[in-house]
Amino acid sequence: MKTYLIYGISKGLGQQLTKLLPAKDDLIYGVSRTRPAYLDEHPNVNWVQADLSNPIAARNAIKTAVGDQKIDYLIYNVGIWEQNAFSEDYHFQDNSAEEILTMVNTNVTSCILAVQSFIENLKLSENGKLILIGSTWGLDHHNGKEVTFSATKFAARGMVHALRENLRPYKIGVSVLNLGFLEDSALLDQDANSNGFIPVQDVVNAIQFILSTSNASCVKEINMPAMQDLNI
């Protein structure tokens, strides 16, 4: 039996990871601000309520729920962006200080505190994996305009580089997946190649690959833009 701690399970990629990654007898802790209805059909998911824009309170609530339980796989799937991001209506000067701080707290500060608070849990695993969901907005020379979102996703890559050095003695693999635009959950049954989005199943496959590797190797970074993505 493996133990998963998955952040951001209420919708989108987090929902699909919760449904598709674990085996039937695995233990799952799922973090979100609101409880998703689909959990009624997944009794092995222990839902933990947390507002990641309040990093210390969120860290404490999640740590209390998980306790000293071994964690095999920690997946931080969180990434909020600016109002009107990825559109012609986006202008950095229009972002309020409150919006910027909420993004930094959710995407960066809560992530740092989460990783720090669960290192001892990951040490209990024979092949622990820590996976951050990043973005192509965190890659060099992208052409997006979204300043704060980009800054937080560059931060995710910086975390992974430094964490690998911290966790190397314990053979805990640290990875970041830099994703382009994902298909919407409403489009899951359509051909993603026709609309320029990454199929969620491709991301699931990439994570399954990381989880399948031994502790003798470390998949440090995977870049996954859509085939038609011109952002990088």
ROVOKE-977992 format. One record per residue (C-alpha): x, y, z. Coordinates in pm, whole numbers, m for minus. Example, Ala and Ser with C-alpha at 12.3 -4.5 7.8 and 13.67 -1.06 7.14 Angstrom:
<sites>
xx_yy_zz
1230_m450_780
1367_m106_714
</sites>
This chain:
<sites>
xx_yy_zz
0_0_0
125_347_m93
33_676_69
m37_984_m141
m63_1345_m28
m215_1542_m316
m278_1916_m304
m549_2087_m509
m788_1795_m555
m1115_1984_m599
m1111_2008_m978
m905_1989_m1294
m574_1807_m1285
m585_1744_m911
m920_1570_m941
m793_1349_m1221
m473_1263_m1035
m675_1161_m731
m898_940_m944
m638_785_m1174
m304_757_m993
m360_556_m672
m443_188_m662
m764_74_m494
m597_m11_m163
m373_297_m145
m421_563_121
m481_916_m6
m482_1250_172
m639_1514_m50
m614_1886_18
m853_2153_m107
m1043_2454_20
m1383_2297_m49
m1482_1929_m47
m1544_1798_m401
m1857_1592_m452
m1673_1314_m639
m1514_1204_m310
m1843_1033_m223
m1732_761_m465
m1376_744_m328
m1391_648_40
m1014_589_56
m952_964_18
m908_1149_346
m1011_1504_266
m823_1784_441
m971_2132_430
m714_2408_391
m695_2755_244
m344_2775_100
m360_3153_77
m314_3137_456
10_2935_461
72_2881_833
m287_2784_917
m298_2555_613
32_2390_704
m85_2327_1060
m422_2180_953
m267_1943_701
13_1835_934
m241_1761_1207
m446_1547_968
m151_1348_835
44_1321_1160
334_1077_1148
191_872_861
445_760_603
412_952_276
535_783_m41
424_1047_m291
365_1417_m224
219_1603_m523
180_1981_m494
m69_2059_m767
m150_2422_m698
m128_2722_m925
m358_3021_m926
m311_3309_m1168
m407_3670_m1216
m752_3793_m1305
m768_3817_m1685
m448_3616_m1719
m369_3469_m2061
m589_3726_m2236
m551_4060_m2408
m717_4218_m2103
m423_4133_m1876
m214_4428_m1757
33_4386_m1473
m29_4737_m1340
m393_4643_m1277
m305_4366_m1029
m380_4464_m670
m135_4407_m388
m387_4169_m231
m409_3959_m549
m30_3939_m579
14_3836_m216
m257_3570_m244
m83_3418_m546
258_3417_m380
120_3268_m58
m73_2997_m242
179_2904_m511
505_2953_m322
487_3002_55
238_2721_120
445_2494_m103
767_2563_86
596_2504_421
430_2186_294
757_2035_179
936_2136_497
668_1992_724
653_1652_552
1021_1568_504
1015_1330_801
706_1158_657
879_1115_320
1187_971_490
971_681_609
917_569_249
1159_334_76
1120_533_m245
972_871_m161
882_1112_m440
807_1484_m424
647_1630_m737
567_1997_m796
334_2092_m1080
500_2381_m1254
429_2566_m1576
592_2666_m1902
555_3019_m1757
845_2917_m1532
1079_2837_m1822
1342_3065_m1969
1237_3285_m2262
863_3217_m2253
657_3495_m2408
376_3523_m2156
301_3855_m1986
170_3732_m1650
432_3862_m1406
332_3717_m1070
223_3379_m1204
552_3351_m1391
750_3448_m1083
580_3179_m873
646_2910_m1132
1012_3008_m1161
1013_2970_m782
887_2612_m815
1185_2526_m1034
1422_2692_m787
1273_2488_m504
1329_2164_m691
1694_2240_m767
1771_2323_m403
1553_2053_m250
1734_1784_m444
2053_1882_m265
1878_1876_73
1701_1545_19
1972_1357_m169
2100_1182_149
1755_1030_199
1712_925_m166
1388_1124_m197
1326_1208_m563
1230_1568_m634
1069_1660_m968
887_1947_m1134
652_1913_m1432
638_2233_m1635
305_2210_m1812
148_2417_m2086
m226_2462_m2124
m423_2159_m2005
m751_2043_m2151
m1053_2145_m1945
m1235_1868_m1760
m1530_1933_m1988
m1314_1835_m2285
m1182_1506_m2152
m1368_1301_m2412
m1257_1516_m2705
m942_1507_m2916
m700_1741_m2741
m485_1759_m3054
m766_1948_m3225
m781_2225_m2966
m414_2269_m2877
m433_2151_m2515
m242_1880_m2331
m451_1571_m2252
m472_1512_m1878
m390_1146_m1939
m50_1251_m2078
26_1425_m1748
m91_1121_m1553
142_907_m1767
434_1139_m1695
373_1124_m1320
335_746_m1332
675_732_m1502
833_938_m1222
671_720_m955
793_406_m1130
1161_503_m1112
1387_365_m841
1558_572_m574
1883_532_m767
1774_805_m1011
1602_1142_m998
1373_1279_m1269
1455_1641_m1202
1243_1827_m1459
996_1750_m1736
883_2021_m1980
547_1943_m2141
397_2211_m2364
113_2125_m2598
226_2043_m2953
64_2365_m3084
181_2581_m2792
384_2880_m2915
456_3021_m2569
804_2866_m2565
</sites>
